[in-house]
Amino acid sequence: MTAHLGLGNAYYEIGEPERALFYYHKVNFEEGQEMDDVLYNMGNAYYSLGDNEKAMDYYHKCIKINPEKIECLYNLGNAYVKKQEYLSAV
């Protein structure tokens, strides 16, 4: 785990998703990594901020890298339910 990912996770855990996103973006773009965990965490942070569209974008990116990441599929389904797009949530 990189330092930026660890810091992002720590800020997310203490309820500071904006600060978490700052560090997640550093992992994703500065270090050139597109790890499914980072993308999943970014989706969660955006979701907790109420930005459902960005959350869904990151969940889709995560699933593209790792289609078997169950927790990401689950959260994407919840995001579709929030948008009342029930057929897409299944």
PDB file of N, CA, C and O in Angstrom:
ATOM      1  N   MET A   1       0.847  -1.178   0.000  1.00  0.00           N
ATOM      2  CA  MET A   1       0.000   0.000   0.000  1.00  0.00           C
ATOM      3  C   MET A   1       0.888   1.236   0.000  1.00  0.00           C
ATOM      4  O   MET A   1       1.874   1.311   0.733  1.00  0.00           O
ATOM      5  N   THR A   2       0.524   2.199  -0.831  1.00  0.00           N
ATOM      6  CA  THR A   2       1.301   3.423  -0.870  1.00  0.00           C
ATOM      7  C   THR A   2       0.912   4.335   0.287  1.00  0.00           C
ATOM      8  O   THR A   2      -0.135   4.162   0.911  1.00  0.00           O
ATOM      9  N   ALA A   3       1.768   5.299   0.555  1.00  0.00           N
ATOM     10  CA  ALA A   3       1.480   6.250   1.628  1.00  0.00           C
ATOM     11  C   ALA A   3       0.225   7.053   1.326  1.00  0.00           C
ATOM     12  O   ALA A   3      -0.575   7.319   2.223  1.00  0.00           O
ATOM     13  N   HIS A   4       0.049   7.441   0.065  1.00  0.00           N
ATOM     14  CA  HIS A   4      -1.135   8.225  -0.297  1.00  0.00           C
ATOM     15  C   HIS A   4      -2.416   7.426  -0.087  1.00  0.00           C
ATOM     16  O   HIS A   4      -3.415   7.970   0.383  1.00  0.00           O
ATOM     17  N   LEU A   5      -2.394   6.166  -0.424  1.00  0.00           N
ATOM     18  CA  LEU A   5      -3.569   5.324  -0.216  1.00  0.00           C
ATOM     19  C   LEU A   5      -3.864   5.187   1.270  1.00  0.00           C
ATOM     20  O   LEU A   5      -5.019   5.269   1.687  1.00  0.00           O
ATOM     21  N   GLY A   6      -2.838   4.981   2.061  1.00  0.00           N
ATOM     22  CA  GLY A   6      -3.016   4.867   3.500  1.00  0.00           C
ATOM     23  C   GLY A   6      -3.590   6.131   4.112  1.00  0.00           C
ATOM     24  O   GLY A   6      -4.477   6.065   4.963  1.00  0.00           O
ATOM     25  N   LEU A   7      -3.086   7.291   3.681  1.00  0.00           N
ATOM     26  CA  LEU A   7      -3.606   8.561   4.190  1.00  0.00           C
ATOM     27  C   LEU A   7      -5.062   8.758   3.757  1.00  0.00           C
ATOM     28  O   LEU A   7      -5.896   9.205   4.544  1.00  0.00           O
ATOM     29  N   GLY A   8      -5.354   8.425   2.514  1.00  0.00           N
ATOM     30  CA  GLY A   8      -6.737   8.534   2.040  1.00  0.00           C
ATOM     31  C   GLY A   8      -7.674   7.670   2.856  1.00  0.00           C
ATOM     32  O   GLY A   8      -8.756   8.105   3.250  1.00  0.00           O
ATOM     33  N   ASN A   9      -7.255   6.453   3.104  1.00  0.00           N
ATOM     34  CA  ASN A   9      -8.083   5.544   3.906  1.00  0.00           C
ATOM     35  C   ASN A   9      -8.286   6.072   5.326  1.00  0.00           C
ATOM     36  O   ASN A   9      -9.381   5.980   5.879  1.00  0.00           O
ATOM     37  N   ALA A  10      -7.230   6.623   5.906  1.00  0.00           N
ATOM     38  CA  ALA A  10      -7.331   7.154   7.270  1.00  0.00           C
ATOM     39  C   ALA A  10      -8.309   8.322   7.322  1.00  0.00           C
ATOM     40  O   ALA A  10      -9.151   8.393   8.217  1.00  0.00           O
ATOM     41  N   TYR A  11      -8.197   9.239   6.361  1.00  0.00           N
ATOM     42  CA  TYR A  11      -9.130  10.376   6.350  1.00  0.00           C
ATOM     43  C   TYR A  11     -10.561   9.927   6.102  1.00  0.00           C
ATOM     44  O   TYR A  11     -11.492  10.481   6.686  1.00  0.00           O
ATOM     45  N   TYR A  12     -10.747   8.934   5.248  1.00  0.00           N
ATOM     46  CA  TYR A  12     -12.105   8.437   5.003  1.00  0.00           C
ATOM     47  C   TYR A  12     -12.689   7.830   6.276  1.00  0.00           C
ATOM     48  O   TYR A  12     -13.859   8.046   6.594  1.00  0.00           O
ATOM     49  N   GLU A  13     -11.881   7.079   6.993  1.00  0.00           N
ATOM     50  CA  GLU A  13     -12.345   6.412   8.209  1.00  0.00           C
ATOM     51  C   GLU A  13     -12.738   7.395   9.316  1.00  0.00           C
ATOM     52  O   GLU A  13     -13.603   7.090  10.136  1.00  0.00           O
ATOM     53  N   ILE A  14     -12.113   8.562   9.341  1.00  0.00           N
ATOM     54  CA  ILE A  14     -12.480   9.538  10.368  1.00  0.00           C
ATOM     55  C   ILE A  14     -13.532  10.532   9.865  1.00  0.00           C
ATOM     56  O   ILE A  14     -13.786  11.553  10.504  1.00  0.00           O
ATOM     57  N   GLY A  15     -14.130  10.230   8.732  1.00  0.00           N
ATOM     58  CA  GLY A  15     -15.246  11.032   8.239  1.00  0.00           C
ATOM     59  C   GLY A  15     -14.863  12.280   7.467  1.00  0.00           C
ATOM     60  O   GLY A  15     -15.608  13.260   7.456  1.00  0.00           O
ATOM     61  N   GLU A  16     -13.699  12.251   6.817  1.00  0.00           N
ATOM     62  CA  GLU A  16     -13.266  13.382   6.008  1.00  0.00           C
ATOM     63  C   GLU A  16     -13.050  12.941   4.556  1.00  0.00           C
ATOM     64  O   GLU A  16     -11.911  12.835   4.103  1.00  0.00           O
ATOM     65  N   PRO A  17     -14.141  12.685   3.829  1.00  0.00           N
ATOM     66  CA  PRO A  17     -14.011  12.167   2.469  1.00  0.00           C
ATOM     67  C   PRO A  17     -13.339  13.132   1.490  1.00  0.00           C
ATOM     68  O   PRO A  17     -12.689  12.683   0.546  1.00  0.00           O
ATOM     69  N   GLU A  18     -13.479  14.450   1.693  1.00  0.00           N
ATOM     70  CA  GLU A  18     -12.813  15.392   0.784  1.00  0.00           C
ATOM     71  C   GLU A  18     -11.296  15.254   0.874  1.00  0.00           C
ATOM     72  O   GLU A  18     -10.598  15.228  -0.139  1.00  0.00           O
ATOM     73  N   ARG A  19     -10.806  15.168   2.095  1.00  0.00           N
ATOM     74  CA  ARG A  19      -9.358  14.996   2.277  1.00  0.00           C
ATOM     75  C   ARG A  19      -8.919  13.627   1.770  1.00  0.00           C
ATOM     76  O   ARG A  19      -7.832  13.487   1.210  1.00  0.00           O
ATOM     77  N   ALA A  20      -9.756  12.627   1.966  1.00  0.00           N
ATOM     78  CA  ALA A  20      -9.444  11.296   1.452  1.00  0.00           C
ATOM     79  C   ALA A  20      -9.291  11.341  -0.067  1.00  0.00           C
ATOM     80  O   ALA A  20      -8.357  10.760  -0.620  1.00  0.00           O
ATOM     81  N   LEU A  21     -10.205  12.029  -0.733  1.00  0.00           N
ATOM     82  CA  LEU A  21     -10.137  12.116  -2.197  1.00  0.00           C
ATOM     83  C   LEU A  21      -8.859  12.799  -2.667  1.00  0.00           C
ATOM     84  O   LEU A  21      -8.296  12.418  -3.693  1.00  0.00           O
ATOM     85  N   PHE A  22      -8.402  13.792  -1.938  1.00  0.00           N
ATOM     86  CA  PHE A  22      -7.150  14.462  -2.278  1.00  0.00           C
ATOM     87  C   PHE A  22      -6.019  13.436  -2.395  1.00  0.00           C
ATOM     88  O   PHE A  22      -5.248  13.458  -3.354  1.00  0.00           O
ATOM     89  N   TYR A  23      -5.929  12.546  -1.419  1.00  0.00           N
ATOM     90  CA  TYR A  23      -4.857  11.542  -1.427  1.00  0.00           C
ATOM     91  C   TYR A  23      -5.139  10.412  -2.413  1.00  0.00           C
ATOM     92  O   TYR A  23      -4.209   9.895  -3.032  1.00  0.00           O
ATOM     93  N   TYR A  24      -6.399  10.021  -2.570  1.00  0.00           N
ATOM     94  CA  TYR A  24      -6.713   8.992  -3.565  1.00  0.00           C
ATOM     95  C   TYR A  24      -6.345   9.462  -4.966  1.00  0.00           C
ATOM     96  O   TYR A  24      -5.826   8.682  -5.765  1.00  0.00           O
ATOM     97  N   HIS A  25      -6.608  10.719  -5.267  1.00  0.00           N
ATOM     98  CA  HIS A  25      -6.252  11.238  -6.591  1.00  0.00           C
ATOM     99  C   HIS A  25      -4.744  11.237  -6.795  1.00  0.00           C
ATOM    100  O   HIS A  25      -4.277  11.040  -7.917  1.00  0.00           O
ATOM    101  N   LYS A  26      -3.988  11.449  -5.751  1.00  0.00           N
ATOM    102  CA  LYS A  26      -2.532  11.394  -5.875  1.00  0.00           C
ATOM    103  C   LYS A  26      -2.069   9.979  -6.227  1.00  0.00           C
ATOM    104  O   LYS A  26      -1.171   9.807  -7.051  1.00  0.00           O
ATOM    105  N   VAL A  27      -2.671   8.980  -5.614  1.00  0.00           N
ATOM    106  CA  VAL A  27      -2.316   7.592  -5.939  1.00  0.00           C
ATOM    107  C   VAL A  27      -2.685   7.308  -7.378  1.00  0.00           C
ATOM    108  O   VAL A  27      -1.890   6.751  -8.134  1.00  0.00           O
ATOM    109  N   ASN A  28      -3.877   7.687  -7.750  1.00  0.00           N
ATOM    110  CA  ASN A  28      -4.410   7.338  -9.049  1.00  0.00           C
ATOM    111  C   ASN A  28      -3.677   8.017 -10.194  1.00  0.00           C
ATOM    112  O   ASN A  28      -3.458   7.404 -11.238  1.00  0.00           O
ATOM    113  N   PHE A  29      -3.295   9.280 -10.010  1.00  0.00           N
ATOM    114  CA  PHE A  29      -2.750  10.022 -11.134  1.00  0.00           C
ATOM    115  C   PHE A  29      -1.255  10.289 -11.019  1.00  0.00           C
ATOM    116  O   PHE A  29      -0.533  10.130 -12.004  1.00  0.00           O
ATOM    117  N   GLU A  30      -0.773  10.686  -9.858  1.00  0.00           N
ATOM    118  CA  GLU A  30       0.647  10.969  -9.738  1.00  0.00           C
ATOM    119  C   GLU A  30       1.505   9.717  -9.806  1.00  0.00           C
ATOM    120  O   GLU A  30       2.600   9.736 -10.368  1.00  0.00           O
ATOM    121  N   GLU A  31       1.012   8.645  -9.243  1.00  0.00           N
ATOM    122  CA  GLU A  31       1.802   7.421  -9.239  1.00  0.00           C
ATOM    123  C   GLU A  31       1.458   6.532 -10.431  1.00  0.00           C
ATOM    124  O   GLU A  31       2.062   5.474 -10.613  1.00  0.00           O
ATOM    125  N   GLY A  32       0.484   6.960 -11.245  1.00  0.00           N
ATOM    126  CA  GLY A  32       0.142   6.242 -12.454  1.00  0.00           C
ATOM    127  C   GLY A  32      -0.513   4.899 -12.221  1.00  0.00           C
ATOM    128  O   GLY A  32      -0.534   4.066 -13.127  1.00  0.00           O
ATOM    129  N   GLN A  33      -1.043   4.666 -11.047  1.00  0.00           N
ATOM    130  CA  GLN A  33      -1.658   3.380 -10.751  1.00  0.00           C
ATOM    131  C   GLN A  33      -3.181   3.495 -10.847  1.00  0.00           C
ATOM    132  O   GLN A  33      -3.764   4.495 -10.429  1.00  0.00           O
ATOM    133  N   GLU A  34      -3.799   2.486 -11.390  1.00  0.00           N
ATOM    134  CA  GLU A  34      -5.252   2.414 -11.374  1.00  0.00           C
ATOM    135  C   GLU A  34      -5.642   1.136 -10.645  1.00  0.00           C
ATOM    136  O   GLU A  34      -6.147   0.185 -11.241  1.00  0.00           O
ATOM    137  N   MET A  35      -5.399   1.141  -9.377  1.00  0.00           N
ATOM    138  CA  MET A  35      -5.715  -0.029  -8.576  1.00  0.00           C
ATOM    139  C   MET A  35      -7.204  -0.041  -8.284  1.00  0.00           C
ATOM    140  O   MET A  35      -7.809   1.001  -8.031  1.00  0.00           O
ATOM    141  N   ASP A  36      -7.784  -1.224  -8.323  1.00  0.00           N
ATOM    142  CA  ASP A  36      -9.222  -1.325  -8.087  1.00  0.00           C
ATOM    143  C   ASP A  36      -9.612  -0.833  -6.699  1.00  0.00           C
ATOM    144  O   ASP A  36     -10.693  -0.270  -6.530  1.00  0.00           O
ATOM    145  N   ASP A  37      -8.760  -1.033  -5.712  1.00  0.00           N
ATOM    146  CA  ASP A  37      -9.074  -0.562  -4.360  1.00  0.00           C
ATOM    147  C   ASP A  37      -9.170   0.955  -4.303  1.00  0.00           C
ATOM    148  O   ASP A  37     -10.049   1.498  -3.634  1.00  0.00           O
ATOM    149  N   VAL A  38      -8.269   1.644  -5.002  1.00  0.00           N
ATOM    150  CA  VAL A  38      -8.289   3.104  -5.005  1.00  0.00           C
ATOM    151  C   VAL A  38      -9.567   3.594  -5.672  1.00  0.00           C
ATOM    152  O   VAL A  38     -10.233   4.491  -5.154  1.00  0.00           O
ATOM    153  N   LEU A  39      -9.909   3.020  -6.802  1.00  0.00           N
ATOM    154  CA  LEU A  39     -11.110   3.435  -7.519  1.00  0.00           C
ATOM    155  C   LEU A  39     -12.364   3.155  -6.702  1.00  0.00           C
ATOM    156  O   LEU A  39     -13.289   3.966  -6.672  1.00  0.00           O
ATOM    157  N   TYR A  40     -12.386   2.020  -6.049  1.00  0.00           N
ATOM    158  CA  TYR A  40     -13.517   1.677  -5.174  1.00  0.00           C
ATOM    159  C   TYR A  40     -13.629   2.679  -4.028  1.00  0.00           C
ATOM    160  O   TYR A  40     -14.720   3.164  -3.726  1.00  0.00           O
ATOM    161  N   ASN A  41     -12.507   2.986  -3.395  1.00  0.00           N
ATOM    162  CA  ASN A  41     -12.510   3.940  -2.292  1.00  0.00           C
ATOM    163  C   ASN A  41     -12.932   5.325  -2.754  1.00  0.00           C
ATOM    164  O   ASN A  41     -13.634   6.035  -2.033  1.00  0.00           O
ATOM    165  N   MET A  42     -12.507   5.716  -3.958  1.00  0.00           N
ATOM    166  CA  MET A  42     -12.912   7.009  -4.497  1.00  0.00           C
ATOM    167  C   MET A  42     -14.424   7.039  -4.724  1.00  0.00           C
ATOM    168  O   MET A  42     -15.082   8.040  -4.443  1.00  0.00           O
ATOM    169  N   GLY A  43     -14.958   5.948  -5.226  1.00  0.00           N
ATOM    170  CA  GLY A  43     -16.405   5.868  -5.394  1.00  0.00           C
ATOM    171  C   GLY A  43     -17.121   6.018  -4.063  1.00  0.00           C
ATOM    172  O   GLY A  43     -18.125   6.725  -3.971  1.00  0.00           O
ATOM    173  N   ASN A  44     -16.616   5.365  -3.045  1.00  0.00           N
ATOM    174  CA  ASN A  44     -17.225   5.466  -1.722  1.00  0.00           C
ATOM    175  C   ASN A  44     -17.160   6.889  -1.174  1.00  0.00           C
ATOM    176  O   ASN A  44     -18.120   7.371  -0.572  1.00  0.00           O
ATOM    177  N   ALA A  45     -16.038   7.553  -1.380  1.00  0.00           N
ATOM    178  CA  ALA A  45     -15.889   8.922  -0.880  1.00  0.00           C
ATOM    179  C   ALA A  45     -16.859   9.861  -1.588  1.00  0.00           C
ATOM    180  O   ALA A  45     -17.508  10.688  -0.946  1.00  0.00           O
ATOM    181  N   TYR A  46     -16.958   9.736  -2.902  1.00  0.00           N
ATOM    182  CA  TYR A  46     -17.908  10.581  -3.634  1.00  0.00           C
ATOM    183  C   TYR A  46     -19.345  10.275  -3.218  1.00  0.00           C
ATOM    184  O   TYR A  46     -20.168  11.182  -3.092  1.00  0.00           O
ATOM    185  N   TYR A  47     -19.640   9.003  -3.007  1.00  0.00           N
ATOM    186  CA  TYR A  47     -20.990   8.623  -2.573  1.00  0.00           C
ATOM    187  C   TYR A  47     -21.315   9.251  -1.219  1.00  0.00           C
ATOM    188  O   TYR A  47     -22.420   9.752  -1.011  1.00  0.00           O
ATOM    189  N   SER A  48     -20.359   9.224  -0.310  1.00  0.00           N
ATOM    190  CA  SER A  48     -20.603   9.791   1.018  1.00  0.00           C
ATOM    191  C   SER A  48     -20.740  11.313   0.964  1.00  0.00           C
ATOM    192  O   SER A  48     -21.336  11.912   1.859  1.00  0.00           O
ATOM    193  N   LEU A  49     -20.193  11.938  -0.078  1.00  0.00           N
ATOM    194  CA  LEU A  49     -20.343  13.379  -0.271  1.00  0.00           C
ATOM    195  C   LEU A  49     -21.645  13.733  -0.995  1.00  0.00           C
ATOM    196  O   LEU A  49     -21.971  14.908  -1.164  1.00  0.00           O
ATOM    197  N   GLY A  50     -22.383  12.704  -1.418  1.00  0.00           N
ATOM    198  CA  GLY A  50     -23.646  12.931  -2.114  1.00  0.00           C
ATOM    199  C   GLY A  50     -23.507  13.086  -3.620  1.00  0.00           C
ATOM    200  O   GLY A  50     -24.472  13.439  -4.297  1.00  0.00           O
ATOM    201  N   ASP A  51     -22.313  12.825  -4.154  1.00  0.00           N
ATOM    202  CA  ASP A  51     -22.095  12.924  -5.603  1.00  0.00           C
ATOM    203  C   ASP A  51     -22.241  11.535  -6.213  1.00  0.00           C
ATOM    204  O   ASP A  51     -21.259  10.846  -6.488  1.00  0.00           O
ATOM    205  N   ASN A  52     -23.483  11.150  -6.414  1.00  0.00           N
ATOM    206  CA  ASN A  52     -23.810   9.807  -6.886  1.00  0.00           C
ATOM    207  C   ASN A  52     -23.218   9.530  -8.275  1.00  0.00           C
ATOM    208  O   ASN A  52     -22.745   8.425  -8.541  1.00  0.00           O
ATOM    209  N   GLU A  53     -23.245  10.526  -9.147  1.00  0.00           N
ATOM    210  CA  GLU A  53     -22.743  10.328 -10.518  1.00  0.00           C
ATOM    211  C   GLU A  53     -21.247  10.023 -10.531  1.00  0.00           C
ATOM    212  O   GLU A  53     -20.808   9.090 -11.203  1.00  0.00           O
ATOM    213  N   LYS A  54     -20.468  10.804  -9.791  1.00  0.00           N
ATOM    214  CA  LYS A  54     -19.024  10.544  -9.731  1.00  0.00           C
ATOM    215  C   LYS A  54     -18.752   9.203  -9.060  1.00  0.00           C
ATOM    216  O   LYS A  54     -17.863   8.460  -9.475  1.00  0.00           O
ATOM    217  N   ALA A  55     -19.522   8.903  -8.024  1.00  0.00           N
ATOM    218  CA  ALA A  55     -19.353   7.612  -7.355  1.00  0.00           C
ATOM    219  C   ALA A  55     -19.553   6.483  -8.356  1.00  0.00           C
ATOM    220  O   ALA A  55     -18.756   5.547  -8.415  1.00  0.00           O
ATOM    221  N   MET A  56     -20.617   6.576  -9.137  1.00  0.00           N
ATOM    222  CA  MET A  56     -20.902   5.530 -10.121  1.00  0.00           C
ATOM    223  C   MET A  56     -19.792   5.437 -11.168  1.00  0.00           C
ATOM    224  O   MET A  56     -19.434   4.339 -11.592  1.00  0.00           O
ATOM    225  N   ASP A  57     -19.249   6.573 -11.585  1.00  0.00           N
ATOM    226  CA  ASP A  57     -18.142   6.557 -12.549  1.00  0.00           C
ATOM    227  C   ASP A  57     -16.965   5.758 -12.006  1.00  0.00           C
ATOM    228  O   ASP A  57     -16.379   4.940 -12.716  1.00  0.00           O
ATOM    229  N   TYR A  58     -16.622   6.001 -10.741  1.00  0.00           N
ATOM    230  CA  TYR A  58     -15.485   5.291 -10.161  1.00  0.00           C
ATOM    231  C   TYR A  58     -15.799   3.825  -9.906  1.00  0.00           C
ATOM    232  O   TYR A  58     -14.915   2.979 -10.041  1.00  0.00           O
ATOM    233  N   TYR A  59     -17.025   3.507  -9.543  1.00  0.00           N
ATOM    234  CA  TYR A  59     -17.394   2.094  -9.396  1.00  0.00           C
ATOM    235  C   TYR A  59     -17.279   1.371 -10.734  1.00  0.00           C
ATOM    236  O   TYR A  59     -16.812   0.233 -10.790  1.00  0.00           O
ATOM    237  N   HIS A  60     -17.705   2.032 -11.809  1.00  0.00           N
ATOM    238  CA  HIS A  60     -17.581   1.414 -13.134  1.00  0.00           C
ATOM    239  C   HIS A  60     -16.113   1.199 -13.513  1.00  0.00           C
ATOM    240  O   HIS A  60     -15.761   0.158 -14.069  1.00  0.00           O
ATOM    241  N   LYS A  61     -15.265   2.172 -13.217  1.00  0.00           N
ATOM    242  CA  LYS A  61     -13.834   2.021 -13.509  1.00  0.00           C
ATOM    243  C   LYS A  61     -13.238   0.859 -12.718  1.00  0.00           C
ATOM    244  O   LYS A  61     -12.425   0.094 -13.236  1.00  0.00           O
ATOM    245  N   CYS A  62     -13.648   0.740 -11.475  1.00  0.00           N
ATOM    246  CA  CYS A  62     -13.168  -0.350 -10.621  1.00  0.00           C
ATOM    247  C   CYS A  62     -13.574  -1.704 -11.204  1.00  0.00           C
ATOM    248  O   CYS A  62     -12.762  -2.626 -11.289  1.00  0.00           O
ATOM    249  N   ILE A  63     -14.835  -1.807 -11.602  1.00  0.00           N
ATOM    250  CA  ILE A  63     -15.349  -3.073 -12.133  1.00  0.00           C
ATOM    251  C   ILE A  63     -14.683  -3.423 -13.457  1.00  0.00           C
ATOM    252  O   ILE A  63     -14.494  -4.599 -13.770  1.00  0.00           O
ATOM    253  N   LYS A  64     -14.326  -2.403 -14.233  1.00  0.00           N
ATOM    254  CA  LYS A  64     -13.624  -2.662 -15.494  1.00  0.00           C
ATOM    255  C   LYS A  64     -12.276  -3.337 -15.235  1.00  0.00           C
ATOM    256  O   LYS A  64     -11.854  -4.210 -15.993  1.00  0.00           O
ATOM    257  N   ILE A  65     -11.606  -2.925 -14.158  1.00  0.00           N
ATOM    258  CA  ILE A  65     -10.316  -3.514 -13.798  1.00  0.00           C
ATOM    259  C   ILE A  65     -10.501  -4.873 -13.121  1.00  0.00           C
ATOM    260  O   ILE A  65      -9.772  -5.825 -13.400  1.00  0.00           O
ATOM    261  N   ASN A  66     -11.484  -4.945 -12.234  1.00  0.00           N
ATOM    262  CA  ASN A  66     -11.715  -6.174 -11.467  1.00  0.00           C
ATOM    263  C   ASN A  66     -13.215  -6.482 -11.416  1.00  0.00           C
ATOM    264  O   ASN A  66     -13.898  -6.086 -10.472  1.00  0.00           O
ATOM    265  N   PRO A  67     -13.726  -7.186 -12.428  1.00  0.00           N
ATOM    266  CA  PRO A  67     -15.162  -7.465 -12.496  1.00  0.00           C
ATOM    267  C   PRO A  67     -15.688  -8.349 -11.366  1.00  0.00           C
ATOM    268  O   PRO A  67     -16.901  -8.493 -11.212  1.00  0.00           O
ATOM    269  N   GLU A  68     -14.806  -8.931 -10.589  1.00  0.00           N
ATOM    270  CA  GLU A  68     -15.232  -9.815  -9.507  1.00  0.00           C
ATOM    271  C   GLU A  68     -15.170  -9.142  -8.132  1.00  0.00           C
ATOM    272  O   GLU A  68     -15.292  -9.824  -7.115  1.00  0.00           O
ATOM    273  N   LYS A  69     -14.985  -7.839  -8.083  1.00  0.00           N
ATOM    274  CA  LYS A  69     -14.933  -7.124  -6.808  1.00  0.00           C
ATOM    275  C   LYS A  69     -16.370  -6.922  -6.322  1.00  0.00           C
ATOM    276  O   LYS A  69     -17.030  -5.942  -6.671  1.00  0.00           O
ATOM    277  N   ILE A  70     -16.831  -7.862  -5.519  1.00  0.00           N
ATOM    278  CA  ILE A  70     -18.230  -7.936  -5.089  1.00  0.00           C
ATOM    279  C   ILE A  70     -18.688  -6.669  -4.389  1.00  0.00           C
ATOM    280  O   ILE A  70     -19.787  -6.182  -4.653  1.00  0.00           O
ATOM    281  N   GLU A  71     -17.862  -6.125  -3.497  1.00  0.00           N
ATOM    282  CA  GLU A  71     -18.283  -4.946  -2.748  1.00  0.00           C
ATOM    283  C   GLU A  71     -18.503  -3.748  -3.665  1.00  0.00           C
ATOM    284  O   GLU A  71     -19.348  -2.898  -3.383  1.00  0.00           O
ATOM    285  N   CYS A  72     -17.760  -3.678  -4.743  1.00  0.00           N
ATOM    286  CA  CYS A  72     -17.941  -2.592  -5.700  1.00  0.00           C
ATOM    287  C   CYS A  72     -19.248  -2.786  -6.480  1.00  0.00           C
ATOM    288  O   CYS A  72     -19.994  -1.831  -6.697  1.00  0.00           O
ATOM    289  N   LEU A  73     -19.513  -4.004  -6.892  1.00  0.00           N
ATOM    290  CA  LEU A  73     -20.772  -4.297  -7.579  1.00  0.00           C
ATOM    291  C   LEU A  73     -21.955  -3.974  -6.680  1.00  0.00           C
ATOM    292  O   LEU A  73     -22.956  -3.424  -7.138  1.00  0.00           O
ATOM    293  N   TYR A  74     -21.842  -4.308  -5.427  1.00  0.00           N
ATOM    294  CA  TYR A  74     -22.904  -4.047  -4.453  1.00  0.00           C
ATOM    295  C   TYR A  74     -23.155  -2.547  -4.312  1.00  0.00           C
ATOM    296  O   TYR A  74     -24.299  -2.093  -4.349  1.00  0.00           O
ATOM    297  N   ASN A  75     -22.067  -1.778  -4.151  1.00  0.00           N
ATOM    298  CA  ASN A  75     -22.215  -0.331  -3.990  1.00  0.00           C
ATOM    299  C   ASN A  75     -22.733   0.334  -5.256  1.00  0.00           C
ATOM    300  O   ASN A  75     -23.490   1.303  -5.185  1.00  0.00           O
ATOM    301  N   LEU A  76     -22.331  -0.177  -6.409  1.00  0.00           N
ATOM    302  CA  LEU A  76     -22.863   0.348  -7.657  1.00  0.00           C
ATOM    303  C   LEU A  76     -24.369   0.099  -7.730  1.00  0.00           C
ATOM    304  O   LEU A  76     -25.129   0.970  -8.154  1.00  0.00           O
ATOM    305  N   GLY A  77     -24.789  -1.079  -7.319  1.00  0.00           N
ATOM    306  CA  GLY A  77     -26.221  -1.376  -7.273  1.00  0.00           C
ATOM    307  C   GLY A  77     -26.961  -0.420  -6.349  1.00  0.00           C
ATOM    308  O   GLY A  77     -28.051   0.044  -6.685  1.00  0.00           O
ATOM    309  N   ASN A  78     -26.390  -0.123  -5.201  1.00  0.00           N
ATOM    310  CA  ASN A  78     -27.006   0.840  -4.278  1.00  0.00           C
ATOM    311  C   ASN A  78     -27.095   2.232  -4.891  1.00  0.00           C
ATOM    312  O   ASN A  78     -28.071   2.950  -4.673  1.00  0.00           O
ATOM    313  N   ALA A  79     -26.081   2.610  -5.654  1.00  0.00           N
ATOM    314  CA  ALA A  79     -26.095   3.920  -6.307  1.00  0.00           C
ATOM    315  C   ALA A  79     -27.210   3.980  -7.351  1.00  0.00           C
ATOM    316  O   ALA A  79     -27.880   5.003  -7.490  1.00  0.00           O
ATOM    317  N   TYR A  80     -27.406   2.885  -8.080  1.00  0.00           N
ATOM    318  CA  TYR A  80     -28.517   2.841  -9.043  1.00  0.00           C
ATOM    319  C   TYR A  80     -29.866   2.917  -8.329  1.00  0.00           C
ATOM    320  O   TYR A  80     -30.786   3.575  -8.814  1.00  0.00           O
ATOM    321  N   VAL A  81     -29.988   2.257  -7.200  1.00  0.00           N
ATOM    322  CA  VAL A  81     -31.238   2.322  -6.429  1.00  0.00           C
ATOM    323  C   VAL A  81     -31.496   3.758  -5.991  1.00  0.00           C
ATOM    324  O   VAL A  81     -32.628   4.238  -6.048  1.00  0.00           O
ATOM    325  N   LYS A  82     -30.453   4.432  -5.558  1.00  0.00           N
ATOM    326  CA  LYS A  82     -30.591   5.829  -5.126  1.00  0.00           C
ATOM    327  C   LYS A  82     -31.121   6.698  -6.274  1.00  0.00           C
ATOM    328  O   LYS A  82     -31.866   7.651  -6.047  1.00  0.00           O
ATOM    329  N   LYS A  83     -30.730   6.361  -7.502  1.00  0.00           N
ATOM    330  CA  LYS A  83     -31.209   7.097  -8.678  1.00  0.00           C
ATOM    331  C   LYS A  83     -32.575   6.577  -9.151  1.00  0.00           C
ATOM    332  O   LYS A  83     -33.128   7.081 -10.128  1.00  0.00           O
ATOM    333  N   GLN A  84     -33.100   5.591  -8.472  1.00  0.00           N
ATOM    334  CA  GLN A  84     -34.351   4.937  -8.818  1.00  0.00           C
ATOM    335  C   GLN A  84     -34.278   4.245 -10.188  1.00  0.00           C
ATOM    336  O   GLN A  84     -35.275   4.155 -10.904  1.00  0.00           O
ATOM    337  N   GLU A  85     -33.093   3.765 -10.532  1.00  0.00           N
ATOM    338  CA  GLU A  85     -32.893   2.984 -11.747  1.00  0.00           C
ATOM    339  C   GLU A  85     -32.772   1.521 -11.316  1.00  0.00           C
ATOM    340  O   GLU A  85     -31.693   0.930 -11.319  1.00  0.00           O
ATOM    341  N   TYR A  86     -33.902   0.978 -10.954  1.00  0.00           N
ATOM    342  CA  TYR A  86     -33.939  -0.333 -10.323  1.00  0.00           C
ATOM    343  C   TYR A  86     -33.490  -1.467 -11.227  1.00  0.00           C
ATOM    344  O   TYR A  86     -32.842  -2.405 -10.762  1.00  0.00           O
ATOM    345  N   LEU A  87     -33.819  -1.402 -12.507  1.00  0.00           N
ATOM    346  CA  LEU A  87     -33.401  -2.470 -13.420  1.00  0.00           C
ATOM    347  C   LEU A  87     -31.889  -2.508 -13.587  1.00  0.00           C
ATOM    348  O   LEU A  87     -31.309  -3.583 -13.738  1.00  0.00           O
ATOM    349  N   SER A  88     -31.250  -1.348 -13.562  1.00  0.00           N
ATOM    350  CA  SER A  88     -29.786  -1.308 -13.668  1.00  0.00           C
ATOM    351  C   SER A  88     -29.121  -1.796 -12.400  1.00  0.00           C
ATOM    352  O   SER A  88     -27.970  -2.232 -12.420  1.00  0.00           O
ATOM    353  N   ALA A  89     -29.851  -1.720 -11.289  1.00  0.00           N
ATOM    354  CA  ALA A  89     -29.284  -2.114  -9.996  1.00  0.00           C
ATOM    355  C   ALA A  89     -29.174  -3.615  -9.845  1.00  0.00           C
ATOM    356  O   ALA A  89     -28.437  -4.099  -8.986  1.00  0.00           O
ATOM    357  N   VAL A  90     -29.882  -4.346 -10.650  1.00  0.00           N
ATOM    358  CA  VAL A  90     -29.914  -5.808 -10.492  1.00  0.00           C
ATOM    359  C   VAL A  90     -28.660  -6.426 -11.058  1.00  0.00           C
ATOM    360  O   VAL A  90     -28.500  -7.646 -11.019  1.00  0.00           O
TER     361      VAL A  90
END
